[in-house]
Amino acid sequence: MPDVRLASPQGKWILLTTVLGSSMAMLDSTVVNVALPRIGRDLDANLSALQWTVNAYMVTLAGLILLGGALGDRFGRRKVFVVGVVWFALASLLCGIAPNAGVLIAARALQGVGGALLTPGSLALIQASFHPDDRGRAVGLWSGFGGIGAAVGPFVGGWLVDGPGWRWVFLLNVPLALVCVPVALRHVPESGDQQAHGRFDVLGAVLGALALALVTYALIEAGGGGAVVVVSAVAGLAAAVAFVMVERRRPDPMMPLDIFASRQFTAVNLVTLCVYAALGGFFFLAALQLQVVVGYSALAAGTALLPTTVLMLLLSARSGELAARIGPRIPLTVGPLLCAAGMLMMLRVGPGASYVADVLPALVVLGLGLVTLVAPLTATVLGSVSVVRAGLASGINNAAARAAGLIAVAALPLLAGMGEEAYREPAAFDTAFDKAMGWCAGALVVGSVIAAAVVRRPPPDCKRPECLRHGGVTAPPLEGEPVRKRLG
C-alpha cells in the first residue's frame, strides 16, 4: 500500500514533479495557438501548415495515450514518466530550432508521443505513491496547479511570442524538464501493476493513430482536391474499420468495445465529441481572429482568452457539487447551449471590436458553459461503468475529446471556406470565422440534444471524480485509478 504523506518532504517533491510534468503538456496545448500567426509569417507557412502544427501533436497524443498508461503499468510508472518528459523536451528543442514548417510539424508529432507517455503517468504516480488518506487532496492540488498552468499558458505564450520569439514557446520546456527529471529520479518511488501481463496492443494503437492522421490529412487537403485526398480518406476509414476489428478480436485490447455496451457511456462520449470538437475549433480560430482581424498582439490575444479558464478554476468544484445533487442531465443539456451562445456572441468580434463590450462577454458566457458541463461530464463517464473500469473509461473519454479537437481543426477551415492564405487576409478570415462559429454552435446544440435525450443520473455507489478543479480546455481531466489497459 502506498504510504507517502502529503505533508512530508517526499510528498511535496512528488507533487512538484508531477505538476511540472503535466504542466509541460498542458502549457503546450494552450500556448501554441497564440503563436500560430507569428509562426506562419516567420516560416512562410500557409493555413494547412498551421493546422498541422496543431494537429500533428494531437494525432499522436490521442492515438497513443492509452498505450502510454499501459506501458507505465508494465515497465514502471516513474520510468515511463521520465522517458516521456525527456522525449517531450527533446522534441520541444527540435520544434524550437526547426528551420521550416515541415521539420516543425514532424517535431510536433514527436512531442505528442512524449505527451502520451507523461500525461497519464503524472496522475498515476500520485495515485500510486500517496497514502489513501492523502490521495484525494494530492490529486486536488495536482489538478488545481495544473489548471493554473493552463490559465497562464496563453499569457506566457503571448509574452514569449512578442518578446524573445515564438521559438521560446517550445524551448521553455527544456528547463522545465531539467528540473523535473532529477526530482523524479530522486524522490518519486517506482510503482507498477503486478497483474499486467500478455502482449501490448501496439497494432491497435498504430491503427488508431493512422486512421486519425489519414482522415485529418484528407480534411486539411480537401480544398485542393485530387486523387491523393480521396485515397487518404478511404485509407483512413479502412484503418478505422481495421482498428475496430482488431480491438474486437484481441483478448486484451487497448479499447475493449464491450465498454460501449453501456448506453450512458456511449451517449456521454458522443456529447464529449460534440463539445470538444467545438472547443478545439474555437480556440484554434479565436487566437487567429483576435490577432489577424482585431489587431491584437500575441500577448493581448493570450490575455484576452484568460477569463474562460479562470472561471473553470474558480467554479468547477461547485458545479460538480450541484450536479451531484440534481443529476448530470440538466448541466449537460444547459452547458453546451451556454457554450453555443458564447460562440455566437463572438460574431460581434471583428475589426475595431471592443474587448469589454464584445470579446469579454462572449468568453464569460463560454466559460460559464464550460463550468456547467465539464465536472458533470467527467462524473457521468465514471458513473456509467463499473468502478474497476473507471480509469479506462476516463482514458477513452480523454482520448475521444482530443480526437474530436483535431478533426475540428482539420475540418472547420474547409467547412468555413478558408483559403490557404486566409489568415493573411483579415476580411476573408473574418467572414470565414463567422461561418466557423456557426458550425461550432451547431455541434454544441447536437451535444445538448443527446444529453437531454439519453443521459440519466449515475448510480449512487459509482466512482466519483477526484479532479474537482480543472482548467484545461482541450480535454476533460483524467480520473479514476491509473489510466491503464491490461494490454498485457
C-alpha positions in Angstrom: 0.0 0.0 0.0 1.4 3.5 -0.8 2.4 5.3 2.3 3.9 8.7 1.3 2.2 11.5 3.3 1.5 14.8 1.5 3.0 16.9 4.3 6.3 15.1 4.2 9.2 16.4 2.1 9.0 13.5 -0.2 5.3 14.1 -0.7 6.0 17.7 -1.7 8.7 16.6 -4.1 6.3 14.1 -5.7 3.7 16.8 -6.1 6.2 19.2 -7.7 7.5 16.8 -10.3 4.0 15.6 -11.4 2.8 19.2 -11.6 5.9 20.1 -13.7 5.4 17.1 -16.0 1.7 17.6 -16.6 2.2 21.4 -17.0 4.6 20.8 -19.9 1.9 19.1 -21.9 -0.9 21.4 -20.8 1.1 24.5 -21.4 2.0 23.3 -24.9 -1.7 22.6 -25.8 -2.7 26.2 -24.9 0.2 28.4 -25.9 0.9 27.2 -29.5 -2.4 28.6 -30.8 -1.4 32.1 -29.8 1.9 31.7 -31.6 0.5 30.5 -34.9 0.3 33.8 -36.8 4.0 34.6 -36.0 5.0 31.0 -36.9 3.2 31.3 -40.2 4.9 34.6 -41.0 8.4 33.6 -40.0 8.3 30.2 -41.7 6.2 31.4 -44.7 3.7 28.7 -43.9 0.2 28.5 -45.3 -3.0 27.7 -43.3 -2.6 24.0 -43.9 0.8 24.1 -42.2 -0.6 25.9 -39.2 -3.4 23.3 -39.0 -0.7 20.6 -39.0 1.3 22.4 -36.4 -1.6 21.9 -34.0 -2.8 18.5 -35.3 0.5 16.6 -35.6 0.8 16.8 -31.9 -2.9 15.8 -31.3 -2.8 12.8 -33.6 0.0 11.0 -31.8 -1.2 12.1 -28.3 -4.8 11.0 -28.9 -3.8 7.8 -30.6 -1.2 6.7 -28.1 -2.4 8.0 -24.7 -4.0 4.7 -23.6 -0.9 2.8 -24.7 1.2 5.2 -22.7 -0.7 4.4 -19.5 -0.3 0.7 -20.1 3.5 1.0 -20.6 3.7 2.7 -17.2 1.8 -0.2 -15.6 4.1 -2.8 -17.1 7.6 -1.2 -17.0 7.2 1.2 -14.1 5.3 4.4 -13.9 8.2 6.6 -12.9 10.4 5.2 -15.6 7.9 5.8 -18.4 7.0 9.2 -17.0 10.7 10.2 -17.0 11.1 8.8 -20.5 8.1 10.9 -21.6 9.4 14.1 -20.0 12.8 13.6 -21.7 11.2 12.7 -25.0 8.9 15.7 -24.8 11.8 18.1 -24.0 13.9 16.8 -26.9 11.0 17.1 -29.3 10.4 20.6 -28.0 14.0 21.5 -28.6 13.6 20.3 -32.2 10.5 22.4 -32.5 12.4 25.4 -31.2 15.2 25.1 -33.8 13.0 24.0 -36.7 14.2 25.7 -39.9 10.9 25.2 -41.8 7.3 24.1 -41.4 8.0 20.5 -42.3 10.5 20.0 -39.6 8.2 21.8 -37.1 5.3 19.5 -37.9 7.4 16.4 -37.6 8.8 17.6 -34.3 5.2 18.3 -33.1 4.3 14.7 -33.9 7.2 13.5 -31.7 6.0 15.9 -29.0 2.7 14.1 -29.0 4.4 10.7 -28.4 6.2 12.2 -25.3 2.9 13.7 -24.2 1.2 10.3 -24.4 3.8 8.9 -22.1 3.9 11.6 -19.5 0.2 12.7 -19.3 -1.3 9.6 -17.8 1.9 9.0 -15.8 1.7 12.2 -13.8 -1.7 11.3 -12.3 -0.7 7.6 -11.9 2.3 8.5 -9.9 0.2 10.4 -7.4 -2.3 7.7 -7.1 0.4 5.0 -6.7 2.5 7.0 -4.2 0.4 8.8 -1.6 -1.3 7.3 1.4 -5.0 6.7 0.8 -5.9 9.4 3.4 -3.9 12.0 1.4 -4.5 10.9 -2.1 -7.7 12.9 -2.7 -6.0 16.1 -1.5 -2.9 15.4 -3.5 -5.0 14.9 -6.7 -6.9 18.1 -5.9 -3.6 20.1 -5.6 -2.2 18.5 -8.7 -5.3 19.3 -10.8 -5.5 22.8 -9.3 -1.9 23.7 -10.0 -2.3 22.2 -13.5 -5.3 24.4 -14.1 -3.3 27.4 -13.1 -0.7 26.4 -15.6 -3.5 26.2 -18.3 -4.7 29.6 -17.3 -1.3 31.3 -17.5 -0.3 29.4 -20.6 -1.8 31.8 -23.3 -0.4 34.8 -21.3 3.1 33.3 -21.1 2.9 32.2 -24.7 1.9 35.7 -25.9 4.6 37.3 -23.8 7.2 35.0 -25.3 6.0 35.4 -28.9 6.0 39.2 -28.6 9.3 39.2 -26.7 12.1 36.7 -27.4 10.1 35.0 -30.2 7.8 32.1 -30.8 10.6 29.5 -30.6 10.8 30.1 -26.9 7.2 28.7 -26.6 8.8 25.3 -27.2 12.3 25.9 -25.8 10.7 26.7 -22.4 10.0 23.0 -21.9 13.7 22.2 -21.8 14.5 23.9 -18.4 11.2 22.5 -17.0 12.4 19.0 -17.9 15.9 19.7 -16.4 14.1 20.4 -13.1 11.5 17.6 -13.4 13.7 14.6 -14.3 16.2 14.8 -11.4 13.5 15.4 -8.8 11.5 12.4 -10.2 14.5 10.1 -10.1 15.5 11.1 -6.6 12.1 11.4 -4.8 9.4 9.6 -6.7 9.0 5.9 -5.8 8.7 3.4 -8.6 5.4 1.6 -9.0 3.7 -0.7 -11.5 0.8 -3.1 -11.9 1.9 -6.6 -10.8 -1.1 -8.1 -12.7 -0.1 -6.6 -16.0 0.6 -9.5 -18.4 0.4 -10.6 -22.0 1.1 -8.6 -25.1 0.7 -4.8 -25.7 -1.9 -3.8 -28.2 0.6 -1.9 -30.4 -1.3 -2.8 -33.6 -4.4 -1.2 -32.2 -2.6 2.0 -31.2 -0.9 2.3 -34.6 -4.1 1.7 -36.5 -5.9 4.3 -34.3 -3.3 6.9 -34.8 -3.0 6.1 -38.5 -6.8 6.5 -39.0 -6.7 9.9 -37.3 -3.7 11.0 -39.4 -5.2 10.0 -42.7 -8.6 11.4 -42.1 -7.0 14.6 -40.8 -4.8 14.8 -43.9 -7.8 14.3 -46.2 -9.8 17.1 -44.5 -6.9 19.6 -44.5 -6.1 19.0 -48.1 -9.6 18.6 -49.4 -9.8 22.2 -50.7 -7.2 21.3 -53.3 -9.0 18.1 -54.4 -7.2 15.4 -56.3 -6.8 11.6 -56.0 -4.4 11.8 -53.1 -7.2 13.3 -50.9 -9.6 10.6 -51.9 -7.1 7.8 -51.3 -6.2 9.3 -47.9 -9.9 9.5 -46.9 -10.6 5.9 -48.0 -7.4 4.6 -46.3 -8.3 6.5 -43.1 -11.7 4.9 -43.0 -10.2 1.5 -43.8 -7.7 1.9 -40.9 -10.6 2.9 -38.6 -12.5 -0.3 -39.6 -9.4 -2.4 -39.1 -8.9 -0.8 -35.6 -12.4 -1.8 -34.6 -11.8 -5.4 -35.9 -8.5 -5.7 -34.1 -10.0 -4.4 -30.8 -12.9 -6.8 -31.1 -10.7 -9.9 -31.6 -7.8 -9.3 -29.2 -8.1 -10.9 -25.8 -6.6 -7.8 -24.2 -7.4 -4.8 -26.4 -6.4 -1.3 -25.9 -10.0 -0.2 -26.1 -12.4 -3.1 -25.3 -15.5 -2.4 -27.3 -17.8 -4.0 -24.8 -17.4 -0.9 -22.6 -19.7 0.8 -25.1 -22.5 -1.6 -24.2 -23.3 1.0 -21.6 -25.8 3.3 -23.3 -24.9 6.0 -20.9 -21.2 5.7 -21.6 -21.7 5.8 -25.3 -24.0 8.8 -25.0 -21.7 10.9 -22.9 -18.8 10.2 -25.2 -21.0 11.4 -28.1 -21.6 14.6 -26.1 -17.8 14.8 -25.5 -17.1 14.6 -29.2 -19.6 17.4 -29.9 -18.4 19.6 -27.1 -14.6 19.2 -27.6 -14.8 19.4 -31.4 -16.4 22.8 -31.0 -13.9 23.9 -28.3 -10.9 22.7 -30.3 -12.0 24.6 -33.4 -12.9 27.7 -31.4 -9.6 28.1 -29.5 -7.6 27.4 -32.7 -9.5 30.1 -34.7 -10.2 32.6 -31.9 -6.5 33.2 -31.3 -6.1 33.9 -35.0 -9.2 36.1 -35.2 -8.0 38.3 -32.3 -4.6 38.8 -34.0 -5.4 38.8 -37.7 -8.7 40.6 -37.7 -9.0 42.6 -34.4 -5.3 43.5 -34.5 -4.2 42.3 -31.0 -0.6 41.4 -30.3 0.1 37.8 -29.3 0.3 38.9 -25.6 -3.1 40.7 -25.8 -4.7 37.7 -27.5 -3.4 35.3 -25.0 -4.5 37.5 -22.1 -7.9 38.0 -23.7 -8.6 34.3 -23.5 -7.9 34.0 -19.8 -11.4 34.5 -18.4 -12.7 31.1 -19.7 -10.0 29.2 -17.8 -10.2 31.3 -14.7 -14.0 30.7 -14.4 -13.4 27.0 -14.7 -10.8 27.1 -11.9 -13.0 29.1 -9.6 -16.3 27.4 -10.1 -15.8 23.9 -11.4 -15.8 22.3 -8.0 -19.1 24.0 -7.1 -20.6 22.9 -10.4 -19.6 19.3 -9.6 -21.4 19.6 -6.2 -24.5 20.9 -7.9 -24.5 18.2 -10.5 -24.2 15.6 -7.7 -27.4 16.9 -6.2 -29.6 17.4 -9.3 -28.0 14.8 -11.6 -26.0 15.4 -14.8 -28.8 15.7 -17.3 -29.6 19.3 -16.8 -26.0 20.5 -16.6 -25.0 18.5 -19.7 -28.0 20.0 -21.6 -27.6 23.6 -20.5 -23.8 23.8 -20.5 -23.4 23.1 -24.3 -26.2 25.6 -25.0 -24.3 28.3 -23.0 -21.1 27.5 -24.9 -23.0 27.8 -28.2 -24.4 31.2 -27.1 -20.9 32.3 -26.2 -19.6 31.3 -29.6 -22.4 33.0 -31.4 -21.6 36.2 -29.4 -18.1 36.0 -31.0 -19.8 37.1 -34.2 -19.6 40.6 -32.8 -15.8 40.3 -32.7 -14.5 41.9 -35.8 -12.4 44.9 -36.9 -12.4 47.6 -34.2 -14.2 45.3 -31.6 -14.1 46.4 -28.0 -12.7 43.9 -25.6 -15.1 44.9 -22.7 -18.2 45.2 -24.9 -17.6 42.4 -27.4 -14.9 39.9 -26.5 -15.2 39.6 -22.8 -19.0 38.9 -22.6 -18.6 36.1 -25.2 -15.8 34.5 -23.3 -17.6 34.8 -19.9 -20.7 33.1 -21.3 -18.5 30.4 -22.9 -16.6 29.9 -19.6 -19.9 29.6 -17.7 -21.0 26.9 -20.1 -17.7 25.0 -19.6 -18.1 25.3 -15.8 -21.6 23.9 -16.1 -20.7 20.9 -18.2 -17.1 19.7 -17.6 -17.5 18.3 -14.0 -20.8 16.6 -14.7 -19.4 15.1 -17.9 -16.5 13.5 -16.0 -18.7 12.3 -13.2 -21.1 10.7 -15.7 -18.3 9.0 -17.6 -17.0 7.4 -14.3 -20.5 6.5 -13.2 -21.5 4.8 -16.4 -19.1 1.8 -16.0 -18.1 -0.4 -13.1 -15.6 1.0 -10.6 -12.8 -1.2 -11.8 -13.1 0.2 -15.3 -13.3 3.9 -14.2 -9.7 4.6 -15.2 -10.2 3.0 -18.6 -13.4 4.9 -19.1 -11.7 8.2 -18.3 -8.8 7.5 -20.6 -11.1 6.7 -23.5 -13.1 9.9 -22.9 -10.0 12.0 -22.7 -8.7 10.5 -26.0 -12.1 11.0 -27.7 -12.0 14.7 -26.7 -8.6 15.1 -28.2 -9.5 13.3 -31.4 -12.6 15.5 -31.7 -10.5 18.6 -31.4 -8.0 17.6 -34.1 -10.8 16.6 -36.5 -12.4 20.0 -35.9 -9.1 21.9 -36.5 -8.8 20.0 -39.8 -12.5 20.3 -40.9 -13.6 23.8 -39.8 -11.4 25.8 -42.3 -12.8 23.6 -45.1 -16.4 24.0 -43.9 -16.0 27.7 -43.5 -14.3 28.2 -46.9 -10.9 29.4 -45.6 -8.3 29.5 -48.3 -4.6 28.7 -47.8 -3.8 32.4 -47.3 -6.9 33.3 -45.3 -5.0 34.2 -42.2 -3.1 36.8 -44.1 -6.3 38.4 -45.3 -8.3 40.0 -42.4 -11.5 40.5 -44.3 -11.6 37.0 -45.7 -10.7 35.4 -42.4 -13.3 37.4 -40.5 -16.1 36.1 -42.9 -14.9 32.5 -42.6 -14.6 32.8 -38.8 -18.2 33.8 -38.5 -19.2 30.7 -40.5 -17.0 28.5 -38.4 -18.6 29.8 -35.2 -22.0 28.7 -36.6 -20.7 25.2 -37.2 -19.2 25.1 -33.7 -22.5 26.3 -32.1 -24.4 23.7 -34.2 -22.1 20.9 -32.8 -22.8 22.1 -29.3 -26.6 22.1 -29.8 -26.3 18.5 -31.1 -24.4 17.5 -27.9 -27.1 19.2 -25.8 -29.9 17.3 -27.5 -28.0 14.0 -27.0 -27.6 14.7 -23.3 -31.2 15.7 -22.9 -32.4 12.5 -24.6 -30.1 9.9 -23.1 -28.1 11.0 -20.1 -29.5 9.9 -16.7 -28.3 10.0 -13.1 -25.5 7.5 -12.3 -26.0 5.0 -9.5 -25.1 6.3 -6.0 -22.3 3.9 -5.5 -20.3 4.8 -8.6 -16.8 6.2 -8.8 -16.6 9.9 -8.1 -14.2 12.4 -9.7 -11.1 13.4 -7.8 -10.0 16.3 -10.0 -12.5 18.8 -8.7 -10.8 21.8 -10.2 -9.9 21.7 -13.8 -8.7 24.4 -16.2 -7.9 22.5 -19.4 -10.0 23.4 -22.5 -8.7 20.7 -24.8 -9.9 17.6 -23.0 -11.6 16.6 -19.8 -9.4 15.6 -16.8 -8.0 12.1 -16.5 -9.6 10.3 -13.5 -10.0 7.1 -11.6 -7.3 4.5 -11.0 -4.1 4.9 -13.0 -5.1 5.1 -16.7 -4.3 1.7 -18.0 -5.3 -1.2 -20.1 -4.5 -4.7 -19.4 -2.7 -4.8 -22.7 -0.5 -7.3 -21.4 
